[in-house]
Amino acid sequence: MGNEKEKTDIDSTADFFEKLPYYYNRGEKAYKHIEEMFNEFWKDGDAQRIQRLIAYIEEGEGNYAYRYIGGVHRILNLLHALQLEVKYGCVPVIDGCISMREVIDKYMTAVFAFRRIYFHLSEESVQEADEILSKFRLSPFVVYFILHNDQIISDNRIYKRIYRRYLMIWDDMEKSMFIKLTGAKI
């Protein structure tokens, strides 16, 4: 088994372009299934559905979507964060959303806001980012996944700013979790 090639191995650039439509089509079908499963979570609140969806993306047919549709990486991040939110009793990232698309939009808006805070182009841009973030609650898990998986170079300055942003929103457990996850020196 160690020398066998996986069915999706691509040997050359020409091979890649030849196989791309086949694998991308499988990815699109898997993406639709991921969206259906994600949206089903809203209907029944079954936390086990999250674990099944993570496994589907990481190990099952959903891996085609993960490899060939870029946004699935963020969906997987959201699912891991949601799993931790459920486990630790945090307000979930899906709060106030009615579909997977809305959760992704919320996530991407937060990415945009955190980048504005990090780059600190002007005090006005940072204040606008704070206003954007005040519109929805994010758990320390979502914040961590955004900072560490979306090319935002994190440092203690951004950690302090985020901590202050959520100081009055997060409970003591969430504050502690943020400090542990990031290693922030508050």
C-alpha positions, 0 to 999 in steps of 0.5 A: 500500500505504501507505493500505491498512488492515490487516485487523485495523484497528478503526474504533470501539468498536462495531467492536472489540466486533463483531470481537473474537470473530473475532480472539480465536478466531484468537488462541486457535488461535495460542496453542495452536500457540505452546504446541505449538511451545514444548513441541516445543523440549524434545523436540528442543532445536532452537535454530532452533525458537526463532527460528521461534517468535519470527517466528511471534509477531512477524510470522505468525499468532501475532501474533493471540495477541500482540495478544489474549492478554496472556500472550503478551507474556511468552512472547515475552520468554522466547523472546528471553531463551532465544535469547540464553541459547542463543547465549551458553551460559547455563543456559536459563530452561527448565532444570528445567521440562517445559512452557511453563506451568512456564516461565511460572510460573517467570517470574511467580514471579521477577516477584513476587520482584523486585517484593518486592525493589524495594518493600522493604516489610520486610526479611522480605519481601526475604528471602522474595524472595531465598528464592524466587529461590534456588529457580531459576537465572535468566540475566542476560537473563531478569532484564533482560527482567523488570526492563525489561518488567514494570513494575519500576522499576529502579535501582542498588539493585535491581541490586546486590541481584540481583547479590549474589543471583547472585554465586555462581551466575553465571559471569564472562561472565554477571556482565559481561553483567548489568552491561552490560545494566543499566548497574549500578554494582556 
